[in-house]
Amino acid sequence: MVRKSTKLNPRAISKLKIIRPLTFTLAFGVIGLAVLAVSRADTHHNVLESEKSNLQGLAAIKSSTEASDNKFVEFGASGLDPDGRGPTGQWPDGFPAYDTVADIVTDGSIASLQSALNSLGSSGGVIEHPGNIPAVNLDRPTGPEIVVRPPIGQRANYTTSANPRSSNLLLAGWMASRMLISRDINNSGGFRTIRNSGWAWCEAEKNAVMLVSGTYADIEGLYYEVVYREYADPGLGDRGGTRGNGNSSSAGRGIQYIVGSIITGTVDQPPAHADTLQTYYDSYSFGNIYARDSVLWPSWDKMYQGHGSALPEFDNVYVVSPTLSRQAWNGPSDISFFSQPYHTTGNAKYTNSTIVGNSHPGATLQVSNSEFYNTTRDGRINDQGGNTNLTELPVPSSAPSHEQLDIIWSP
């Protein structure tokens, strides 16, 4: 089955009007689905506290005298609100379809995988890799798009934590223990580029990070239909984001695209710091996060933290602040889903989205064709029209079960 390509064009992002995908209706109650064995690699974080949420569900609205307006959103209740936020089978532009017959089948070793990447460097194509990919740097010669996937139908049996340091390289169909795109050249070698690389159709492990970073680098990371079902353990810090570092002669650039994904945060306690997504870069660098058709849960500190003049753009996204999320909430001062950037006044664009909770009083939100609940304490919203104040907290889309994802992503 060939999926429609829907990757955002980074050069046209500011002008692109994104159309919501058709709602994908999941078939529940399918009798006789075989439960595939899931082999999960150990993470490099210490497990400090196990979560007790129902990993197959979504959220419920409950009451509490401690929470804002005596209500909060609880992660983990059963049900489904098919609003087109989350996996529907979206696939990035230019890459061969997932079920394309492999050009090369490796022997399962990393040496064999690297050899296959070298062989397809000038032509592009599909590599089938029947083995795990540990925390290694995957390089390939400059060339067209390459997909690296497990054998068809065996996604759940494999784990990847690789670092694709090359452009046009997609790791698809994996159980992901780490999703890192990085080009750190330690102040030598000049400006380096990674474009159009990342992950698609992946189930993320509990403590998996998703980070785009680089020193004197130009980096663009893709995260298409990445699904988390658990909050990360205390100690993880930020779930993910973009990091760029540069100097007066060579800037760093980190851009992250999140499409059709469900991203959970980190459970932690003060004085630790934890955001679900964060953009950080110095004064000579640039970073940003674009998200659409996704559900973004908060961490105990923020859902999004912006440093510098970052302008995140969200379309058809459900976001919730820690105040209204029982999983992450830590008290009355924990109010923001979006912070005031440190170096500029900054703002964030929300289109066709559901905004649940408070924003930092210093942040400016550009809100268009969206619904919001108790968005800011002082009403600092740049209302572009079509907005509706919610009378009750809405329920976000579910995190599909493994078996449901098999249906959505079935070749």
C-alpha angles and dihedrals in degrees: 000000000000114000124215114257112238109161116146115248106235092208093054100035096111092052100037119109104208116214118212113249119243110275111261112220113212120217106235126190094033106170121223101019107159113233106231118219112250118212109199121190120223113262125230092240124090113246105235101168132007118228119236100204125127100256095202097059144062130225139315131202112239137170129247132164088219099054127080110285088355091285137103140173115241121207115224110038120133126255141073136251103188098205098141094262110127133020118353099150099277115166131190120257120262100018121115113258115270093248095050109132108261118256090204131019112201126214090243097262125118090234089057091048093051090048090053091050089052091049094051095040097107098034108033123215142132129314120196111206116189096196145058121281112220127201096299135135111253112206129179135175117265110278148100126328121301126194119204112196140157119252111295111276095014101088096123094055096066138064131202131194097160128144112225103208094179136075125258096022121134126187105202136181099017138136096240123214093171133008108195129159111184142160109183111163097172097242094305134102099032129248115356129193138214114172134173098006132130147083136317135185093007133150108218123219121236098266099029114137124208110206138161113196144151147156114236085349139132106218133176119182130193124208108179117179098342111169127202121185101178137052114244120254122259110276098044094098115193116018091218149304142140129305125190130175128182145146138228093287103036126030129206121228128196121181124176126193117197114188130175092347138138111214124187126198139227127278109221143138134236134301086035118089125230132165126171091223129009136180114206131170139138127253094279097047138075132217138168146164125220117189133176139169089012144121116228118193121198131247119221091271106035145332089225131012119190124199118190122357097325115154110198115201120205125184123184091354131146112217129177132189124232090248091068098036115085091198092064109017118121106171147305095306091057096086113132135093089174124032133211108260113247100231105033138022090253130173142211130229119225119182127176088352141134113232116194118186141001132327125209108277090234095054123093116218121202101205123185131175090346141123123231140186122210089331102176136005093229101031099248098163125138094215111204092183140270097066126145130198109229118234092202137016112274123224117240127226118283128256099244118233120247090259092051090051089052087060094046094045098036110136 
